[in-house]
């Protein structure tokens, strides 16, 4: 296989329950901090108040928090984009002079967050169309491109929980194909009542803080947030004197075609995605310093993913960071890619908070405490409903 050229990551923005930006989130995770709470923006009739990892209003810039013309998912995306562009050293005027694409993943997005409109319509009323107009304005990728007056390709990826990972892989391919000179890639999602109720009805939500890969795990906690990466061709980044924080070396995507929600018991699609990502990166499994696993704390996901990691990467440490952020759905892959880059930079990974007891059905255990890692290549992988699997191979910027 001909190896594709890497994409340079020159800027990263991240907003999630663990922190208002990437540095704050990494500091919080290193200290083992997490505080899931019952949702505050909506109420349900469930006798159990399942905890979630919500983003405090204080983490959102005041001018964006007040943008009621846009739904919260899009405001998260804009907040992360601002951080990423500042980190990459791009100002608005210079950015408009370049061909800039935007590729963002989401799951909830904005389609499920206008319950009042639907309720009034079903009751025979004539609800104000402002709710629909707000929904149409809130396509995350389109809104970011519009707000920044960009003219490159625009795509919103809705591929369940692998959306953020897929968006980064797709954006890197745009650079290689010459479709744009710079790409803003990542994912964004907000909590909403329908998704909250939906996951409870699937019986894969834990009423306690989640425990990825633990023998006693009972399910996930939902979360929200966004992460955006600035991608450029390495030569272009060097020409403008930009720092390359990391590189997208490889990407793989494969579908199990097995079940609507459960992964294939043998992880067939995940294995293919790993193989494709390693092949395009031109590295062997033994070259990987660590893996940021999907690790949802659901029984099926962790059993299948853990077994695949044990088979393919028997000596490679791995971690699940969802114990710090919750499962942020379409934003998860992007947030975890950002964490992966930061861990490569610091040479350490946080412990998998919530993990205390090995599961004999998995034969693999995540790092239970912060761990020093050696190497300059890491993997972030995502498993999603519909059997979707996506894998990114990321390398240190000076690799």
C-alpha positions in Angstrom: 0.0 0.0 0.0 1.2 3.5 -0.9 1.5 5.5 2.3 -0.4 8.8 2.2 1.5 11.9 3.3 0.8 12.9 6.9 -1.2 15.9 8.0 0.3 18.3 10.5 -1.7 19.2 13.5 -0.8 22.8 14.3 -3.6 23.7 16.7 -6.0 22.1 19.1 -9.1 23.3 20.8 -11.1 21.3 23.4 -14.0 22.0 25.7 -15.5 19.2 27.9 -16.5 18.4 31.4 -12.8 17.8 32.3 -11.8 21.3 31.5 -12.5 24.5 29.6 -9.5 23.8 27.3 -7.0 21.0 26.6 -4.5 22.1 29.2 -7.1 22.3 31.9 -8.5 18.9 31.0 -5.1 17.2 31.0 -4.4 18.7 34.5 -7.7 17.6 35.8 -7.3 14.0 34.4 -3.7 13.8 35.8 -5.2 14.5 39.2 -7.9 11.9 38.8 -10.7 14.5 39.0 -14.2 13.8 37.9 -17.7 14.9 39.1 -20.6 13.5 37.1 -23.9 15.0 38.2 -27.6 14.7 37.2 -28.5 16.8 34.1 -29.3 20.4 34.9 -30.6 21.7 31.5 -33.5 19.3 31.3 -35.6 17.1 33.6 -37.1 13.7 33.1 -39.5 11.5 35.0 -37.1 8.7 35.8 -37.0 7.7 39.4 -33.2 7.3 39.0 -31.2 10.4 38.1 -28.4 9.0 36.0 -25.3 11.1 36.2 -23.8 12.9 33.1 -20.7 14.9 32.4 -22.1 18.3 31.5 -20.0 21.3 30.4 -20.5 24.2 32.9 -21.7 27.5 31.4 -18.5 29.1 32.8 -16.5 27.1 30.3 -18.2 28.7 27.3 -17.1 32.2 26.2 -19.8 34.7 27.3 -20.5 36.0 23.8 -21.1 32.4 22.5 -23.1 31.4 25.6 -25.5 34.3 24.7 -25.9 33.2 21.0 -29.4 31.9 21.3 -29.6 31.9 17.5 -27.4 28.8 17.6 -27.9 25.5 19.4 -25.4 24.6 22.1 -23.6 21.9 20.0 -22.6 24.6 17.5 -21.6 27.0 20.2 -19.3 24.3 21.6 -17.8 23.8 18.1 -17.2 27.5 17.7 -15.5 27.7 21.2 -13.2 24.8 20.3 -12.5 26.3 16.9 -11.4 29.6 18.4 -9.0 27.8 20.7 -7.6 25.7 17.9 -7.0 28.7 15.6 -5.3 30.7 18.4 -3.1 27.7 19.2 -2.2 27.4 15.5 -1.4 31.1 15.2 -4.0 31.8 12.5 -5.8 35.2 12.5 -9.1 35.8 10.8 -7.7 37.8 7.9 -5.0 35.3 7.0 -7.5 32.4 7.4 -9.9 34.0 4.9 -7.0 34.3 2.4 -6.5 30.5 2.4 -8.7 27.7 1.2 -10.0 26.3 4.5 -12.3 23.2 4.8 -14.4 22.3 7.8 -15.2 18.7 8.7 -17.0 18.1 12.0 -18.7 15.0 13.4 -21.8 15.0 15.5 -24.5 12.6 16.6 -27.1 14.6 18.5 -26.2 17.7 16.7 -29.3 19.8 16.8 -32.1 17.8 15.3 -33.4 16.5 18.7 -33.3 19.7 20.7 -36.4 21.5 19.6 -39.0 19.5 21.6 -41.2 22.4 22.2 -41.7 22.9 18.5 -42.6 19.3 17.9 -44.9 19.2 20.9 -46.9 22.2 19.8 -47.1 21.0 16.2 -48.4 17.6 17.3 -51.0 19.3 19.4 -52.4 21.0 16.3 -50.8 24.4 17.0 -48.8 26.6 14.7 -45.4 26.9 16.5 -43.0 29.8 15.7 -40.6 28.7 12.9 -37.7 30.3 14.7 -37.0 26.9 16.2 -36.6 25.4 12.7 -34.5 28.4 11.5 -32.2 27.9 14.6 -31.9 24.2 13.7 -31.0 25.0 10.1 -28.4 27.6 11.2 -26.9 25.1 13.6 -25.3 22.5 11.3 -21.9 22.4 13.1 -19.6 22.4 10.1 -21.7 24.8 8.0 -22.0 27.2 11.0 -18.2 27.3 11.6 -17.5 27.9 8.0 -20.2 30.6 7.8 -19.1 32.4 11.0 -15.5 32.5 9.8 -16.3 33.4 6.2 -14.5 30.3 4.8 -14.8 29.0 1.3 -13.4 25.5 1.4 -15.2 22.2 1.5 -17.8 21.7 4.3 -19.0 18.3 5.7 -20.8 17.3 8.8 -20.2 13.6 9.6 -23.0 11.8 11.3 -21.6 8.3 11.9 -22.7 7.7 15.5 -19.8 7.6 18.0 -17.0 7.3 15.5 -18.1 10.7 13.9 -15.3 12.8 15.3 -12.6 10.2 14.4 -13.9 9.9 10.9 -14.1 13.6 10.5 -10.4 14.0 11.2 -9.5 11.1 8.8 -11.6 12.7 6.1 -10.2 16.1 6.6 -6.6 14.7 6.3 -7.6 13.2 2.9 -8.8 16.6 1.7 -5.3 18.0 2.3 -3.7 15.2 0.4 -6.2 15.6 -2.5 -5.6 19.3 -2.7 -9.2 20.2 -1.9 -8.1 22.8 0.6 -4.9 24.2 2.2 -6.1 24.1 5.8 -8.8 21.9 7.4 -10.7 22.4 10.7 -11.6 18.9 11.9 -13.2 17.4 14.9 -16.6 16.9 16.6 -19.2 18.5 18.8 -22.3 17.3 20.7 -24.5 18.4 23.5 -26.7 16.6 26.0 -30.4 16.5 25.4 -33.4 14.8 26.9 -34.2 12.5 24.0 -30.7 11.0 23.9 -30.6 10.8 27.7 -33.8 8.9 27.7 -32.8 6.8 24.7 -29.6 5.5 26.3 -31.5 4.7 29.5 -34.1 2.7 27.5 -31.2 0.7 26.0 -30.2 -0.3 29.5 -26.5 0.7 28.9 -26.4 3.7 31.3 -24.9 3.4 34.7 -26.5 5.1 37.7 -23.0 5.5 39.2 -19.8 6.9 37.7 -18.8 4.7 34.9 -16.0 2.1 35.2 -14.4 1.3 31.8 -13.1 -2.2 31.4 -13.8 -3.0 35.0 -15.4 -6.4 35.9 -18.3 -4.6 37.6 -19.0 -2.1 34.8 -22.7 -1.5 34.2 -22.8 1.0 31.4 -21.8 4.5 30.3 -22.3 8.0 31.5 -23.2 10.5 28.8 -21.2 13.7 28.3 -20.9 16.7 26.0 -18.3 19.0 24.5 -16.2 19.6 21.4 -12.7 19.3 20.0 -11.3 20.8 16.8 -7.9 20.2 15.3 -6.2 22.5 12.7 -4.7 20.4 10.0 -2.2 21.6 7.4 0.3 20.0 5.0 3.6 19.8 6.9 5.5 21.9 4.3 2.9 24.6 4.5 3.0 24.6 8.3 6.8 24.9 8.2 6.7 27.7 5.6 4.6 29.9 7.9 6.7 29.0 10.9 4.0 27.1 12.7 4.6 24.6 15.4 3.6 21.0 14.5 2.1 19.5 17.6 1.5 16.1 16.0 0.8 14.5 12.7 -2.1 12.3 11.4 -0.1 9.4 10.1 -2.8 6.9 9.4 -6.6 6.3 9.4 -8.7 3.2 9.1 -12.5 2.7 8.9 -14.5 -0.5 8.7 -18.0 -1.6 9.5 -19.0 -4.9 11.2 -22.4 -5.1 9.4 -23.4 -7.2 12.4 -25.9 -5.4 14.7 -27.6 -2.0 15.1 -25.9 -1.3 18.5 -23.6 -4.2 19.5 -20.1 -4.7 18.0 -19.3 -8.0 16.3 -18.3 -10.5 19.0 -14.9 -11.0 17.4 -14.4 -7.4 16.6 -14.0 -8.0 12.9 -14.6 -4.5 11.7 -12.4 -3.1 14.5 -9.5 -5.4 13.5 -9.8 -4.3 9.9 -9.8 -0.6 10.9 -6.7 -1.2 13.0 -5.0 -3.0 10.1 -5.8 -0.3 7.6 -4.7 2.5 9.9 -1.3 0.8 10.7 -0.8 0.0 7.0 -1.4 3.6 5.9 0.9 4.9 8.6 3.6 2.4 7.7 4.1 1.2 11.2 3.8 -2.1 13.1 1.7 -2.8 16.2 4.9 -2.9 18.3 5.7 0.7 17.4 2.6 2.0 19.2 3.4 3.7 22.5 -0.2 3.7 23.9 -3.8 3.5 22.8 -6.6 5.8 23.8 -9.3 3.2 23.7 -13.0 3.8 23.1 -13.8 2.2 26.5 -17.4 3.1 27.1 -17.9 0.9 30.2 -20.7 -1.0 28.5 -20.4 -4.8 28.8 -20.3 -5.5 25.1 -18.0 -2.7 23.9 -15.3 -3.2 26.5 -15.3 -7.0 26.2 -14.9 -6.9 22.4 -12.5 -4.0 22.3 -10.4 -5.3 25.2 -10.0 -8.7 23.5 -9.0 -7.1 20.2 -6.4 -4.9 21.9 -5.1 -8.0 23.8 -4.7 -9.9 20.5 -3.3 -7.1 18.3 -1.3 -5.0 20.9 -0.5 -7.4 23.8 2.4 -5.3 25.1 0.9 -1.8 24.5 -0.7 0.1 27.4 -4.1 1.6 26.9 -6.5 3.9 28.7 -10.1 5.0 28.5 -10.6 8.7 29.2 -14.4 8.5 29.3 -14.4 8.2 33.0 -13.3 11.9 33.0 -15.6 13.2 30.2 -18.4 10.8 29.9 -19.3 9.5 26.4 -19.5 12.6 24.3 -21.0 10.7 21.3 -20.0 12.4 18.0 -17.4 14.6 19.8 -15.7 11.6 21.6 -13.3 10.7 18.8 -12.1 14.3 18.4 -11.8 14.9 22.2 -9.8 11.7 22.6 -7.6 12.5 19.6 -6.8 15.8 21.3 -6.0 14.0 24.5 -3.8 11.5 22.6 -1.7 14.3 21.2 -1.3 15.9 24.6 -0.2 12.6 26.1 2.4 12.2 23.3 3.7 15.6 24.2 4.0 15.0 27.9 5.1 11.4 27.6 2.5 10.1 30.0 -1.1 8.9 30.1 -3.7 9.3 32.9 -5.1 6.3 34.7 -8.4 4.8 33.6 -10.5 6.3 36.4 -13.1 3.9 37.7 -11.1 0.8 36.9 -10.2 -1.3 39.9 -10.9 -5.0 39.1 -9.8 -6.9 36.0 -12.4 -8.7 34.0 -11.4 -12.3 33.3 -13.4 -12.3 30.1 -11.2 -9.6 28.6 -7.6 -10.7 29.3 -6.4 -7.1 29.1 -6.4 -4.3 31.6 -6.1 -0.6 31.1 -3.6 1.6 32.9 -5.0 2.0 36.4 -2.8 4.9 37.4 -0.8 7.6 35.5 1.8 5.9 33.4 5.0 7.2 31.7 5.0 6.1 28.0 8.0 5.8 25.6 7.6 6.2 21.9 6.4 8.8 19.4 3.3 7.1 17.9 -0.1 6.5 19.5 -3.6 5.3 18.4 -7.1 6.7 19.2 -9.9 4.4 18.2 -13.7 4.6 18.2 -16.5 2.0 18.0 -20.0 3.1 17.1 -23.6 2.0 16.8 -24.2 0.5 13.4 -21.0 -1.4 13.7 -18.8 1.5 12.6 -15.1 1.4 13.7 -12.6 4.2 13.1 -8.9 4.4 14.0 -6.4 7.2 13.9 -2.6 6.8 14.1 -1.0 10.0 15.5 2.7 10.8 15.7 4.7 13.4 17.6 5.2 16.6 15.8 9.0 16.1 15.7 8.7 12.5 14.5 
